[in-house]
Amino acid sequence: MPDTPPSVPDFAQWPSFPFEGELRVKRLDDPVAVEPPRKGEGDRECIACSAPDEAYIWVDERWRVRAMDRPTGLPMVLILESRSHFDLGDLSNLLAAELGVLTVRLERAIRSLDGVARVHVNRWGDGSSHLHLWFLARPYGRLQLRGTFLSLWDSILPPISEAQWRENLALVAAWLGEFGGRPLAAPSRIQWQAPASFSVSAMGAERTEVSSGSVIEAAESTGDPVGRIPAPRTDPDQPPNVRQTNVGEADRPEPV
């Protein structure tokens, strides 16, 4: 007797669901007898352990906070990691207490940014064994982005401006630095120009802004290892040599 495909769940009709039209449920694969090792397990390299502090926006003796390498669709996407190689269940009572304090502190810092209504905190860990928590900022007033599918919308929405993104990173890093640790993010430098060159630079800026809409599309067409999220560039004149990594491409399953 052939299998009857399951019906599309009711959440496909929710306003927050980012897709419409005719949908069908994928066939469920058979379970595997032994799950493959995650990054940092067995002989698989741990990207977080080998990353230098300069790849983060804030660090202290036991924790580090990193960002995407370029702006994405949400006002802010950050990842809190333990400095040592632990998973969530491996934390001592002291580290568990610090994780709670840092989670609240980082949530407050992100929520203090202009245009942020709420901060979603997620932990998946199916792709990497090194503890990392995701912090996703929901834009104020965007009620359609409420709930489970915020991480999908991050890959769909056009990226925010790089200047605003860098300013937001610097503000969050400075907020965390008020309580200790070392902030490493800085806002973009002001590019002073002679008045006679304003019109020329403005035209160039407009052309750059139009072409930047392909960042997400370019990210989808390449295949860097999952979890390899390099540091944001601190020098705006330095050309990027890596692609953007969105939340939707990271080491976690699709939200349900």
C-alpha positions, -999 to 999 in steps of 0.1 A, spaced: 0 0 0 16 33 -10 24 59 17 -1 87 19 19 120 19 12 140 51 -9 172 47 7 206 50 5 217 87 -17 246 97 13 268 104 17 272 66 -13 295 69 2 317 96 10 353 87 46 347 99 52 318 75 74 332 48 62 312 18 29 309 -1 15 290 -30 12 252 -35 33 233 -9 40 197 -2 57 180 27 91 163 20 93 126 24 109 117 57 141 98 54 147 66 73 165 70 106 202 62 106 217 36 130 246 59 140 246 97 137 276 113 120 300 133 143 294 170 146 321 195 141 345 192 170 337 155 176 359 127 166 384 138 140 363 167 128 379 201 133 363 226 157 361 260 140 354 279 172 384 265 190 408 276 163 393 310 157 413 340 171 399 366 193 400 391 164 371 371 148 348 382 176 332 415 187 337 409 224 357 385 245 366 377 280 384 348 298 356 323 293 331 336 267 332 352 232 306 369 210 308 368 172 287 382 143 281 374 107 308 387 83 283 410 66 249 425 73 219 403 69 182 409 69 177 414 106 190 443 126 214 421 145 224 384 146 250 374 172 264 342 186 275 336 222 302 309 225 321 294 253 359 299 249 367 263 259 352 234 241 320 225 260 285 216 250 256 228 271 254 198 293 291 199 300 291 233 318 300 235 354 277 253 378 299 284 376 298 284 338 261 277 337 255 307 360 277 329 338 258 317 307 226 329 323 240 363 332 255 368 298 224 357 280 204 384 298 231 410 293 234 403 256 197 403 251 194 437 268 223 451 247 207 440 215 172 452 225 186 486 233 194 492 196 171 515 176 144 496 157 146 463 177 114 450 193 124 416 206 154 393 208 150 356 200 175 333 218 181 299 202 203 269 207 204 240 182 239 225 181 232 198 156 261 209 134 287 218 160 295 204 194 310 237 206 284 255 226 269 285 208 236 304 213 220 325 186 206 359 193 183 372 166 168 408 167 133 412 154 126 446 138 101 468 156 67 469 139 74 439 117 46 417 132 48 392 103 83 383 116 71 373 151 76 337 162 93 306 149 103 316 114 124 346 122 156 328 113 142 321 78 132 357 73 168 367 80 178 350 47 149 366 28 149 402 38 174 426 21 205 433 42 206 464 64 232 490 55 268 482 64 273 515 83 243 508 105 253 472 111 288 482 121 275 509 145 251 483 160 280 459 165 301 486 182 272 496 205 266 460 216 304 454 222 306 486 242 276 476 263 292 443 271 325 460 278 309 481 306 307 448 326 342 435 318 359 417 290 373 434 258 351 450 231 367 445 197 341 460 173 343 495 161 320 517 139 329 526 104 353 554 100 339 587 87 350 594 52 357 631 50 357 645 14 361 679 -2 327 695 -11 335 694 -48 335 655 -46 302 651 -29 281 647 -60 305 621 -75 307 601 -43 270 601 -39 265 587 -74 290 559 -66 273 552 -33 240 548 -51 255 523 -75 270 504 -46 238 502 -27 219 488 -57 245 461 -63 246 451 -27 212 435 -30 228 403 -44 247 395 -12 222 369 -1 219 354 -35 257 351 -37 258 334 -3 233 308 -15 255 299 -46 287 290 -27 294 263 -2 317 272 27 318 247 55 289 251 79 297 273 109 327 291 93 316 326 101 346 349 99 350 382 117 334 414 104 360 437 87 371 466 109 385 485 80 359 495 54 386 498 27 396 462 31 378 441 4 359 410 17 374 377 9 347 356 23 310 353 18 281 361 40 267 334 62 230 338 72 212 322 101 194 300 76 227 285 64 241 277 99 244 245 118 209 240 130 177 224 117 148 243 103 125 256 131 93 238 137 
